[in-house]
Amino acid sequence: MTRIDQAGAALAATFSPGPEGEQILGLLAWCASAAGVGGVITVGTLMALQLRSGQPGEGGEHFRGLFFVMLACVLASTAGPIVSSLGSLAL
């Protein structure tokens, strides 16, 4: 091993996020959920505006946007439990 590799391995072996890491992940999950609610409200508003203006056939576009908002919300909300289920991140 080179000197840089040894220093990197020692640094990686001593890293422990502790309870602050889980707290940050929980906060990010709440923020992602709030952003998801905002995205659903935005997609719903756009659907209502296009229905009001009489542009038919745009439902697929709205459902695709709704799908991506929901997928991002689920992915961001489950990141914390997935990381905590992996256990300790110390090497």
VEXMAR-420796 format. One record per atom (N, C-alpha, C): x, y, z; atom name; residue number from 0. Coordinates in pm, 1 decimal. Layout:
// VEXMAR-420796
+----------+----------+----------+-------+-----+
|       c1 |       c2 |       c3 | atome | num |
+----------+----------+----------+-------+-----+
|        X |        Y |        Z |    CA | NUM |
...
+----------+----------+----------+-------+-----+
END
This chain:
// VEXMAR-420796
+----------+----------+----------+-------+-----+
|       c1 |       c2 |       c3 | atome | num |
+----------+----------+----------+-------+-----+
|     82.7 |   -118.2 |      0.0 |     N |   0 |
|      0.0 |      0.0 |      0.0 |    CA |   0 |
|     86.8 |    124.0 |      0.0 |     C |   0 |
|     38.7 |    222.2 |    -69.5 |     N |   1 |
|    111.3 |    348.5 |    -66.3 |    CA |   1 |
|     72.2 |    426.3 |     57.9 |     C |   1 |
|    142.7 |    533.7 |     78.9 |     N |   2 |
|    118.2 |    613.6 |    198.6 |    CA |   2 |
|    -21.7 |    676.3 |    194.9 |     C |   2 |
|    -65.6 |    720.7 |     76.5 |     N |   3 |
|   -197.9 |    781.4 |     62.7 |    CA |   3 |
|   -306.7 |    677.2 |     86.3 |     C |   3 |
|   -288.8 |    556.1 |     35.0 |     N |   4 |
|   -387.2 |    449.8 |     55.6 |    CA |   4 |
|   -400.4 |    414.9 |    203.8 |     C |   4 |
|   -288.1 |    411.1 |    275.1 |     N |   5 |
|   -292.5 |    380.3 |    418.2 |    CA |   5 |
|   -365.4 |    489.7 |    494.9 |     C |   5 |
|   -342.8 |    614.0 |    458.8 |     N |   6 |
|   -409.9 |    725.1 |    527.1 |    CA |   6 |
|   -559.0 |    722.3 |    497.2 |     C |   6 |
|   -595.2 |    692.3 |    373.6 |     N |   7 |
|   -736.8 |    684.6 |    336.9 |    CA |   7 |
|   -806.4 |    569.7 |    406.6 |     C |   7 |
|   -738.1 |    455.1 |    419.1 |     N |   8 |
|   -796.8 |    340.2 |    487.7 |    CA |   8 |
|   -814.5 |    369.1 |    636.0 |     C |   8 |
|   -719.5 |    437.6 |    696.5 |     N |   9 |
|   -731.0 |    472.1 |    838.5 |    CA |   9 |
|   -844.1 |    571.7 |    860.4 |     C |   9 |
|   -859.0 |    666.8 |    769.8 |     N |  10 |
|   -965.9 |    765.0 |    781.9 |    CA |  10 |
|  -1102.1 |    698.4 |    764.1 |     C |  10 |
|  -1113.0 |    608.0 |    668.2 |     N |  11 |
|  -1239.2 |    539.2 |    644.1 |    CA |  11 |
|  -1274.0 |    444.9 |    759.4 |     C |  11 |
|  -1174.1 |    386.9 |    823.2 |     N |  12 |
|  -1199.8 |    293.5 |    932.6 |    CA |  12 |
|  -1247.3 |    365.4 |   1058.2 |     C |  12 |
|  -1214.5 |    493.9 |   1071.9 |     N |  13 |
|  -1253.4 |    565.3 |   1192.4 |    CA |  13 |
|  -1381.1 |    646.0 |   1175.3 |     C |  13 |
|  -1441.6 |    647.5 |   1057.0 |     N |  14 |
|  -1562.1 |    726.8 |   1034.5 |    CA |  14 |
|  -1682.8 |    659.8 |   1098.2 |     C |  14 |
|  -1754.4 |    734.8 |   1176.2 |     N |  15 |
|  -1878.7 |    687.8 |   1236.2 |    CA |  15 |
|  -1975.0 |    805.9 |   1240.2 |     C |  15 |
|  -2086.1 |    799.8 |   1163.4 |     N |  16 |
|  -2175.8 |    915.8 |   1158.6 |    CA |  16 |
|  -2248.7 |    941.5 |   1289.2 |     C |  16 |
|  -2266.6 |    837.9 |   1370.8 |     N |  17 |
|  -2332.4 |    855.6 |   1500.2 |    CA |  17 |
|  -2478.7 |    892.6 |   1487.0 |     C |  17 |
|  -2537.7 |    941.3 |   1594.8 |     N |  18 |
|  -2680.2 |    975.2 |   1592.2 |    CA |  18 |
|  -2709.7 |   1096.9 |   1504.8 |     C |  18 |
|  -2609.6 |   1183.9 |   1481.8 |     N |  19 |
|  -2632.4 |   1301.1 |   1397.2 |    CA |  19 |
|  -2661.2 |   1260.2 |   1252.6 |     C |  19 |
|  -2599.8 |   1152.6 |   1207.5 |     N |  20 |
|  -2623.6 |   1104.6 |   1071.8 |    CA |  20 |
|  -2767.2 |   1059.4 |   1053.2 |     C |  20 |
|  -2820.9 |    987.4 |   1151.1 |     N |  21 |
|  -2960.0 |    944.2 |   1142.7 |    CA |  21 |
|  -3055.1 |   1062.2 |   1153.7 |     C |  21 |
|  -3017.8 |   1161.2 |   1232.3 |     N |  22 |
|  -3101.4 |   1279.3 |   1248.0 |    CA |  22 |
|  -3108.0 |   1357.7 |   1116.6 |     C |  22 |
|  -2996.5 |   1367.5 |   1047.4 |     N |  23 |
|  -2993.6 |   1437.5 |    918.8 |    CA |  23 |
|  -3074.8 |   1361.9 |    815.8 |     C |  23 |
|  -3063.2 |   1228.7 |    814.7 |     N |  24 |
|  -3142.8 |   1149.3 |    721.1 |    CA |  24 |
|  -3291.9 |   1163.4 |    748.2 |     C |  24 |
|  -3329.5 |   1169.4 |    874.2 |     N |  25 |
|  -3470.1 |   1189.2 |    908.2 |    CA |  25 |
|  -3520.2 |   1325.6 |    862.6 |     C |  25 |
|  -3438.3 |   1427.9 |    881.2 |     N |  26 |
|  -3475.6 |   1562.1 |    837.0 |    CA |  26 |
|  -3488.5 |   1566.7 |    685.1 |     C |  26 |
|  -3396.1 |   1502.9 |    615.2 |     N |  27 |
|  -3404.2 |   1499.4 |    468.5 |    CA |  27 |
|  -3527.6 |   1423.5 |    421.0 |     C |  27 |
|  -3566.3 |   1318.8 |    492.7 |     N |  28 |
|  -3686.8 |   1244.6 |    456.1 |    CA |  28 |
|  -3810.7 |   1332.2 |    471.5 |     C |  28 |
|  -3817.0 |   1410.2 |    579.6 |     N |  29 |
|  -3930.7 |   1501.4 |    597.4 |    CA |  29 |
|  -3932.4 |   1609.1 |    490.1 |     C |  29 |
|  -3816.6 |   1661.9 |    455.8 |     N |  30 |
|  -3809.6 |   1764.2 |    350.0 |    CA |  30 |
|  -3850.5 |   1706.0 |    214.8 |     C |  30 |
|  -3808.5 |   1582.7 |    186.8 |     N |  31 |
|  -3847.1 |   1518.7 |     61.0 |    CA |  31 |
|  -3997.0 |   1492.1 |     57.8 |     C |  31 |
|  -4054.6 |   1456.5 |    170.7 |     N |  32 |
|  -4199.8 |   1436.5 |    176.1 |    CA |  32 |
|  -4273.4 |   1567.8 |    152.7 |     C |  32 |
|  -4223.8 |   1675.4 |    210.9 |     N |  33 |
|  -4285.3 |   1806.7 |    189.0 |    CA |  33 |
|  -4272.7 |   1849.2 |     43.0 |     C |  33 |
|  -4157.1 |   1822.4 |    -18.6 |     N |  34 |
|  -4139.5 |   1854.5 |   -159.9 |    CA |  34 |
|  -4231.5 |   1768.9 |   -246.2 |     C |  34 |
|  -4252.9 |   1643.5 |   -205.6 |     N |  35 |
|  -4345.6 |   1556.6 |   -278.6 |    CA |  35 |
|  -4488.2 |   1607.4 |   -272.5 |     C |  35 |
|  -4529.7 |   1655.3 |   -155.8 |     N |  36 |
|  -4664.2 |   1712.7 |   -143.2 |    CA |  36 |
|  -4676.1 |   1837.3 |   -231.0 |     C |  36 |
|  -4571.9 |   1919.3 |   -230.7 |     N |  37 |
|  -4572.1 |   2036.7 |   -318.1 |    CA |  37 |
|  -4578.5 |   1999.1 |   -465.6 |     C |  37 |
|  -4508.2 |   1892.2 |   -503.2 |     N |  38 |
|  -4512.4 |   1845.9 |   -642.0 |    CA |  38 |
|  -4649.3 |   1794.4 |   -681.9 |     C |  38 |
|  -4714.8 |   1721.9 |   -591.0 |     N |  39 |
|  -4849.8 |   1671.9 |   -619.7 |    CA |  39 |
|  -4947.1 |   1788.7 |   -633.9 |     C |  39 |
|  -4933.0 |   1889.7 |   -549.2 |     N |  40 |
|  -5019.3 |   2007.6 |   -559.5 |    CA |  40 |
|  -4994.3 |   2080.0 |   -691.9 |     C |  40 |
|  -4869.0 |   2090.1 |   -733.0 |     N |  41 |
|  -4836.6 |   2155.4 |   -859.4 |    CA |  41 |
|  -4895.3 |   2080.4 |   -978.0 |     C |  41 |
|  -4879.7 |   1947.9 |   -979.4 |     N |  42 |
|  -4934.8 |   1867.9 |  -1089.0 |    CA |  42 |
|  -5087.1 |   1879.0 |  -1090.8 |     C |  42 |
|  -5150.1 |   1877.6 |   -974.4 |     N |  43 |
|  -5295.2 |   1893.0 |   -967.3 |    CA |  43 |
|  -5341.1 |   2028.9 |  -1017.3 |     C |  43 |
|  -5265.6 |   2133.3 |   -984.5 |     N |  44 |
|  -5299.4 |   2266.9 |  -1031.7 |    CA |  44 |
|  -5287.9 |   2275.4 |  -1183.2 |     C |  44 |
|  -5183.3 |   2218.3 |  -1238.8 |     N |  45 |
|  -5167.2 |   2218.2 |  -1383.8 |    CA |  45 |
|  -5278.6 |   2139.2 |  -1451.9 |     C |  45 |
|  -5318.9 |   2028.2 |  -1391.1 |     N |  46 |
|  -5430.2 |   1951.0 |  -1447.0 |    CA |  46 |
|  -5558.1 |   2034.4 |  -1447.0 |     C |  46 |
|  -5583.7 |   2103.5 |  -1338.1 |     N |  47 |
|  -5705.2 |   2184.8 |  -1328.2 |    CA |  47 |
|  -5702.8 |   2300.6 |  -1427.2 |     C |  47 |
|  -5588.1 |   2363.8 |  -1444.9 |     N |  48 |
|  -5578.9 |   2474.9 |  -1538.4 |    CA |  48 |
|  -5599.2 |   2429.9 |  -1682.3 |     C |  48 |
|  -5544.8 |   2315.8 |  -1719.1 |     N |  49 |
|  -5562.8 |   2268.0 |  -1856.0 |    CA |  49 |
|  -5704.3 |   2218.9 |  -1879.8 |     C |  49 |
|  -5767.5 |   2164.4 |  -1777.8 |     N |  50 |
|  -5906.7 |   2124.7 |  -1792.1 |    CA |  50 |
|  -5994.2 |   2247.6 |  -1810.4 |     C |  50 |
|  -5960.5 |   2351.9 |  -1738.3 |     N |  51 |
|  -6036.9 |   2476.5 |  -1747.6 |    CA |  51 |
|  -6020.8 |   2540.8 |  -1885.6 |     C |  51 |
|  -5901.9 |   2532.8 |  -1943.2 |     N |  52 |
|  -5879.1 |   2594.2 |  -2073.9 |    CA |  52 |
|  -5927.2 |   2505.4 |  -2187.8 |     C |  52 |
|  -5964.4 |   2383.0 |  -2159.3 |     N |  53 |
|  -6023.7 |   2296.3 |  -2260.6 |    CA |  53 |
|  -5924.3 |   2225.3 |  -2350.3 |     C |  53 |
|  -5810.1 |   2186.5 |  -2297.9 |     N |  54 |
|  -5711.5 |   2113.3 |  -2377.5 |    CA |  54 |
|  -5719.8 |   1966.2 |  -2341.7 |     C |  54 |
|  -5793.4 |   1887.1 |  -2416.9 |     N |  55 |
|  -5806.9 |   1745.1 |  -2383.5 |    CA |  55 |
|  -5685.0 |   1664.1 |  -2427.2 |     C |  55 |
|  -5673.5 |   1545.4 |  -2371.2 |     N |  56 |
|  -5568.5 |   1453.2 |  -2413.2 |    CA |  56 |
|  -5435.6 |   1471.6 |  -2344.6 |     C |  56 |
|  -5427.2 |   1553.9 |  -2244.7 |     N |  57 |
|  -5301.2 |   1577.2 |  -2174.9 |    CA |  57 |
|  -5291.0 |   1495.4 |  -2046.4 |     C |  57 |
|  -5382.6 |   1403.8 |  -2025.2 |     N |  58 |
|  -5383.9 |   1325.9 |  -1900.9 |    CA |  58 |
|  -5259.6 |   1241.4 |  -1882.6 |     C |  58 |
|  -5208.0 |   1185.1 |  -1992.3 |     N |  59 |
|  -5087.3 |   1102.8 |  -1983.8 |    CA |  59 |
|  -4967.6 |   1180.6 |  -1934.0 |     C |  59 |
|  -4956.5 |   1305.1 |  -1977.2 |     N |  60 |
|  -4847.0 |   1388.7 |  -1932.2 |    CA |  60 |
|  -4855.9 |   1416.2 |  -1782.4 |     C |  60 |
|  -4977.3 |   1440.3 |  -1735.8 |     N |  61 |
|  -4994.9 |   1469.8 |  -1593.4 |    CA |  61 |
|  -4968.4 |   1346.3 |  -1508.4 |     C |  61 |
|  -5014.9 |   1231.6 |  -1554.8 |     N |  62 |
|  -4991.7 |   1110.5 |  -1476.1 |    CA |  62 |
|  -4844.6 |   1072.2 |  -1476.3 |     C |  62 |
|  -4773.3 |   1102.3 |  -1585.6 |     N |  63 |
|  -4629.1 |   1077.4 |  -1586.6 |    CA |  63 |
|  -4559.4 |   1168.0 |  -1485.9 |     C |  63 |
|  -4599.2 |   1297.0 |  -1480.2 |     N |  64 |
|  -4542.1 |   1388.7 |  -1381.7 |    CA |  64 |
|  -4574.1 |   1345.2 |  -1239.9 |     C |  64 |
|  -4697.4 |   1300.1 |  -1218.6 |     N |  65 |
|  -4737.4 |   1251.8 |  -1086.4 |    CA |  65 |
|  -4658.3 |   1126.9 |  -1047.9 |     C |  65 |
|  -4634.6 |   1038.3 |  -1145.8 |     N |  66 |
|  -4555.8 |    917.7 |  -1119.8 |    CA |  66 |
|  -4413.9 |    952.8 |  -1077.2 |     C |  66 |
|  -4350.4 |   1047.9 |  -1146.9 |     N |  67 |
|  -4213.6 |   1085.1 |  -1112.9 |    CA |  67 |
|  -4206.5 |   1153.4 |   -976.4 |     C |  67 |
|  -4305.6 |   1234.8 |   -943.6 |     N |  68 |
|  -4307.8 |   1299.5 |   -811.9 |    CA |  68 |
|  -4320.5 |   1194.0 |   -702.3 |     C |  68 |
|  -4412.4 |   1099.5 |   -721.0 |     N |  69 |
|  -4432.2 |    994.8 |   -619.8 |    CA |  69 |
|  -4309.3 |    904.4 |   -608.0 |     C |  69 |
|  -4248.3 |    869.4 |   -720.9 |     N |  70 |
|  -4129.0 |    784.8 |   -718.9 |    CA |  70 |
|  -4014.5 |    853.6 |   -644.6 |     C |  70 |
|  -3994.3 |    981.8 |   -670.9 |     N |  71 |
|  -3887.9 |   1055.2 |   -601.3 |    CA |  71 |
|  -3916.6 |   1065.9 |   -452.2 |     C |  71 |
|  -4042.1 |   1084.9 |   -417.5 |     N |  72 |
|  -4078.8 |   1095.8 |   -275.8 |    CA |  72 |
|  -4054.5 |    964.0 |   -202.8 |     C |  72 |
|  -4093.6 |    854.4 |   -264.6 |     N |  73 |
|  -4072.7 |    722.6 |   -202.4 |    CA |  73 |
|  -3923.6 |    691.7 |   -191.0 |     C |  73 |
|  -3848.8 |    721.2 |   -294.8 |     N |  74 |
|  -3705.1 |    694.7 |   -293.0 |    CA |  74 |
|  -3634.5 |    775.4 |   -184.9 |     C |  74 |
|  -3667.6 |    902.8 |   -173.5 |     N |  75 |
|  -3602.7 |    987.4 |    -72.5 |    CA |  75 |
|  -3647.5 |    951.3 |     68.8 |     C |  75 |
|  -3772.4 |    912.0 |     84.9 |     N |  76 |
|  -3821.8 |    879.0 |    218.9 |    CA |  76 |
|  -3768.6 |    745.8 |    269.5 |     C |  76 |
|  -3737.3 |    654.7 |    180.8 |     N |  77 |
|  -3686.5 |    524.8 |    223.8 |    CA |  77 |
|  -3534.5 |    519.6 |    231.5 |     C |  77 |
|  -3466.3 |    627.8 |    198.1 |     N |  78 |
|  -3319.9 |    626.9 |    203.6 |    CA |  78 |
|  -3270.0 |    610.2 |    346.6 |     C |  78 |
|  -3331.8 |    678.9 |    441.4 |     N |  79 |
|  -3290.5 |    669.7 |    581.7 |    CA |  79 |
|  -3305.8 |    529.8 |    638.7 |     C |  79 |
|  -3424.3 |    466.6 |    626.4 |     N |  80 |
|  -3437.6 |    330.3 |    678.0 |    CA |  80 |
|  -3346.3 |    229.5 |    608.8 |     C |  80 |
|  -3320.5 |    248.0 |    480.5 |     N |  81 |
|  -3231.0 |    155.0 |    409.2 |    CA |  81 |
|  -3089.5 |    167.9 |    464.5 |     C |  81 |
|  -3043.1 |    290.7 |    483.8 |     N |  82 |
|  -2907.9 |    310.8 |    536.0 |    CA |  82 |
|  -2896.7 |    259.2 |    679.0 |     C |  82 |
|  -2998.7 |    283.0 |    761.3 |     N |  83 |
|  -2990.6 |    235.8 |    899.5 |    CA |  83 |
|  -3001.8 |     83.9 |    908.4 |     C |  83 |
|  -3068.4 |     19.1 |    811.9 |     N |  84 |
|  -3076.6 |   -125.1 |    814.0 |    CA |  84 |
|  -2944.2 |   -191.2 |    773.3 |     C |  84 |
|  -2857.7 |   -116.4 |    707.7 |     N |  85 |
|  -2726.7 |   -169.7 |    670.1 |    CA |  85 |
|  -2634.9 |   -183.9 |    790.7 |     C |  85 |
|  -2668.5 |   -116.4 |    898.3 |     N |  86 |
|  -2588.1 |   -127.1 |   1019.5 |    CA |  86 |
|  -2479.7 |    -22.0 |   1025.2 |     C |  86 |
|  -2376.6 |    -51.2 |   1099.1 |     N |  87 |
|  -2267.2 |     43.1 |   1117.4 |    CA |  87 |
|  -2192.0 |     62.6 |    988.1 |     C |  87 |
|  -2156.3 |    187.4 |    959.1 |     N |  88 |
|  -2082.2 |    216.6 |    838.0 |    CA |  88 |
|  -1931.6 |    216.1 |    861.0 |     C |  88 |
|  -1889.1 |    187.8 |    981.7 |     N |  89 |
|  -1746.3 |    181.2 |   1011.8 |    CA |  89 |
|  -1686.5 |     56.2 |    949.2 |     C |  89 |
|  -1566.9 |     70.9 |    896.7 |     N |  90 |
|  -1501.2 |    -43.0 |    830.8 |    CA |  90 |
|  -1425.7 |   -126.8 |    927.9 |     C |  90 |
+----------+----------+----------+-------+-----+
END
